[in-house]
Amino acid sequence: MMAKTIQKTIDAARAYEKRVYDGISRRFWWEYVKPAVHSRDTNCVRCGGTENLDVHHKNYSDTLTLNDLELLCRSCHKTGHTRKDTANGDDENG
């Protein structure tokens, strides 16, 4: 139920003219989206870690849904970006 309400709010925020962070205001991101992902996943979805958790976009597209986000520890988050950057021919800092 909460996920549907948050998704409706995400959709409304994306329609809002002030696009700051991927179409969503920073305030909305910090107050609603991040806590919803933390509440749903509770730990790193890859290794089960419980410290230094980041919300990660699985895909970068024009749409943002809670299904496009996952909770990762910083180590898994960094590894995921390094793998993606390397696959694209970029260096680790890319």
MODELLER restraints for C-alpha pairs under 7 A, 6 or more apart:
rsr = mdl.restraints
at = mdl.atoms
rsr.add(forms.Gaussian(group=physical.xy_distance, feature=features.Distance(at['CA:7:A'], at['CA:65:A']), mean=6.42, stdev=0.5))
rsr.add(forms.Gaussian(group=physical.xy_distance, feature=features.Distance(at['CA:7:A'], at['CA:66:A']), mean=6.95, stdev=0.5))
rsr.add(forms.Gaussian(group=physical.xy_distance, feature=features.Distance(at['CA:13:A'], at['CA:24:A']), mean=5.59, stdev=0.5))
rsr.add(forms.Gaussian(group=physical.xy_distance, feature=features.Distance(at['CA:14:A'], at['CA:23:A']), mean=4.88, stdev=0.5))
rsr.add(forms.Gaussian(group=physical.xy_distance, feature=features.Distance(at['CA:14:A'], at['CA:24:A']), mean=5.54, stdev=0.5))
rsr.add(forms.Gaussian(group=physical.xy_distance, feature=features.Distance(at['CA:19:A'], at['CA:25:A']), mean=6.20, stdev=0.5))
rsr.add(forms.Gaussian(group=physical.xy_distance, feature=features.Distance(at['CA:20:A'], at['CA:26:A']), mean=6.42, stdev=0.5))
rsr.add(forms.Gaussian(group=physical.xy_distance, feature=features.Distance(at['CA:34:A'], at['CA:55:A']), mean=6.52, stdev=0.5))
rsr.add(forms.Gaussian(group=physical.xy_distance, feature=features.Distance(at['CA:37:A'], at['CA:55:A']), mean=6.99, stdev=0.5))
rsr.add(forms.Gaussian(group=physical.xy_distance, feature=features.Distance(at['CA:37:A'], at['CA:70:A']), mean=6.61, stdev=0.5))
rsr.add(forms.Gaussian(group=physical.xy_distance, feature=features.Distance(at['CA:37:A'], at['CA:71:A']), mean=6.61, stdev=0.5))
rsr.add(forms.Gaussian(group=physical.xy_distance, feature=features.Distance(at['CA:38:A'], at['CA:71:A']), mean=6.61, stdev=0.5))
rsr.add(forms.Gaussian(group=physical.xy_distance, feature=features.Distance(at['CA:41:A'], at['CA:71:A']), mean=6.12, stdev=0.5))
rsr.add(forms.Gaussian(group=physical.xy_distance, feature=features.Distance(at['CA:43:A'], at['CA:49:A']), mean=5.67, stdev=0.5))
rsr.add(forms.Gaussian(group=physical.xy_distance, feature=features.Distance(at['CA:43:A'], at['CA:50:A']), mean=4.93, stdev=0.5))
rsr.add(forms.Gaussian(group=physical.xy_distance, feature=features.Distance(at['CA:43:A'], at['CA:71:A']), mean=6.55, stdev=0.5))
rsr.add(forms.Gaussian(group=physical.xy_distance, feature=features.Distance(at['CA:44:A'], at['CA:50:A']), mean=6.40, stdev=0.5))
rsr.add(forms.Gaussian(group=physical.xy_distance, feature=features.Distance(at['CA:44:A'], at['CA:53:A']), mean=6.79, stdev=0.5))
rsr.add(forms.Gaussian(group=physical.xy_distance, feature=features.Distance(at['CA:44:A'], at['CA:71:A']), mean=5.29, stdev=0.5))
rsr.add(forms.Gaussian(group=physical.xy_distance, feature=features.Distance(at['CA:44:A'], at['CA:72:A']), mean=4.27, stdev=0.5))
rsr.add(forms.Gaussian(group=physical.xy_distance, feature=features.Distance(at['CA:44:A'], at['CA:73:A']), mean=5.30, stdev=0.5))
rsr.add(forms.Gaussian(group=physical.xy_distance, feature=features.Distance(at['CA:45:A'], at['CA:71:A']), mean=6.05, stdev=0.5))
rsr.add(forms.Gaussian(group=physical.xy_distance, feature=features.Distance(at['CA:45:A'], at['CA:72:A']), mean=6.04, stdev=0.5))
rsr.add(forms.Gaussian(group=physical.xy_distance, feature=features.Distance(at['CA:46:A'], at['CA:72:A']), mean=6.82, stdev=0.5))
rsr.add(forms.Gaussian(group=physical.xy_distance, feature=features.Distance(at['CA:49:A'], at['CA:73:A']), mean=6.12, stdev=0.5))
rsr.add(forms.Gaussian(group=physical.xy_distance, feature=features.Distance(at['CA:51:A'], at['CA:73:A']), mean=6.52, stdev=0.5))
rsr.add(forms.Gaussian(group=physical.xy_distance, feature=features.Distance(at['CA:52:A'], at['CA:73:A']), mean=5.50, stdev=0.5))
rsr.add(forms.Gaussian(group=physical.xy_distance, feature=features.Distance(at['CA:52:A'], at['CA:74:A']), mean=5.82, stdev=0.5))
rsr.add(forms.Gaussian(group=physical.xy_distance, feature=features.Distance(at['CA:53:A'], at['CA:71:A']), mean=6.37, stdev=0.5))
rsr.add(forms.Gaussian(group=physical.xy_distance, feature=features.Distance(at['CA:53:A'], at['CA:72:A']), mean=5.46, stdev=0.5))
rsr.add(forms.Gaussian(group=physical.xy_distance, feature=features.Distance(at['CA:53:A'], at['CA:73:A']), mean=4.28, stdev=0.5))
rsr.add(forms.Gaussian(group=physical.xy_distance, feature=features.Distance(at['CA:53:A'], at['CA:74:A']), mean=6.03, stdev=0.5))
rsr.add(forms.Gaussian(group=physical.xy_distance, feature=features.Distance(at['CA:54:A'], at['CA:71:A']), mean=5.68, stdev=0.5))
rsr.add(forms.Gaussian(group=physical.xy_distance, feature=features.Distance(at['CA:54:A'], at['CA:72:A']), mean=5.34, stdev=0.5))
rsr.add(forms.Gaussian(group=physical.xy_distance, feature=features.Distance(at['CA:54:A'], at['CA:73:A']), mean=5.96, stdev=0.5))
rsr.add(forms.Gaussian(group=physical.xy_distance, feature=features.Distance(at['CA:54:A'], at['CA:74:A']), mean=6.36, stdev=0.5))
rsr.add(forms.Gaussian(group=physical.xy_distance, feature=features.Distance(at['CA:55:A'], at['CA:69:A']), mean=6.46, stdev=0.5))
rsr.add(forms.Gaussian(group=physical.xy_distance, feature=features.Distance(at['CA:55:A'], at['CA:70:A']), mean=5.68, stdev=0.5))
rsr.add(forms.Gaussian(group=physical.xy_distance, feature=features.Distance(at['CA:55:A'], at['CA:71:A']), mean=4.70, stdev=0.5))
rsr.add(forms.Gaussian(group=physical.xy_distance, feature=features.Distance(at['CA:55:A'], at['CA:72:A']), mean=6.35, stdev=0.5))
rsr.add(forms.Gaussian(group=physical.xy_distance, feature=features.Distance(at['CA:56:A'], at['CA:69:A']), mean=5.49, stdev=0.5))
rsr.add(forms.Gaussian(group=physical.xy_distance, feature=features.Distance(at['CA:56:A'], at['CA:70:A']), mean=5.26, stdev=0.5))
rsr.add(forms.Gaussian(group=physical.xy_distance, feature=features.Distance(at['CA:56:A'], at['CA:71:A']), mean=6.01, stdev=0.5))
rsr.add(forms.Gaussian(group=physical.xy_distance, feature=features.Distance(at['CA:56:A'], at['CA:72:A']), mean=6.53, stdev=0.5))
rsr.add(forms.Gaussian(group=physical.xy_distance, feature=features.Distance(at['CA:57:A'], at['CA:68:A']), mean=5.76, stdev=0.5))
rsr.add(forms.Gaussian(group=physical.xy_distance, feature=features.Distance(at['CA:57:A'], at['CA:69:A']), mean=4.70, stdev=0.5))
rsr.add(forms.Gaussian(group=physical.xy_distance, feature=features.Distance(at['CA:57:A'], at['CA:70:A']), mean=6.63, stdev=0.5))
rsr.add(forms.Gaussian(group=physical.xy_distance, feature=features.Distance(at['CA:58:A'], at['CA:68:A']), mean=5.28, stdev=0.5))
rsr.add(forms.Gaussian(group=physical.xy_distance, feature=features.Distance(at['CA:58:A'], at['CA:69:A']), mean=5.77, stdev=0.5))
rsr.add(forms.Gaussian(group=physical.xy_distance, feature=features.Distance(at['CA:58:A'], at['CA:70:A']), mean=6.97, stdev=0.5))
rsr.add(forms.Gaussian(group=physical.xy_distance, feature=features.Distance(at['CA:59:A'], at['CA:68:A']), mean=6.28, stdev=0.5))
rsr.add(forms.Gaussian(group=physical.xy_distance, feature=features.Distance(at['CA:82:A'], at['CA:92:A']), mean=5.25, stdev=0.5))
rsr.add(forms.Gaussian(group=physical.xy_distance, feature=features.Distance(at['CA:85:A'], at['CA:91:A']), mean=6.32, stdev=0.5))
rsr.add(forms.Gaussian(group=physical.xy_distance, feature=features.Distance(at['CA:85:A'], at['CA:92:A']), mean=6.32, stdev=0.5))
rsr.add(forms.Gaussian(group=physical.xy_distance, feature=features.Distance(at['CA:85:A'], at['CA:94:A']), mean=6.37, stdev=0.5))
rsr.add(forms.Gaussian(group=physical.xy_distance, feature=features.Distance(at['CA:86:A'], at['CA:92:A']), mean=6.75, stdev=0.5))
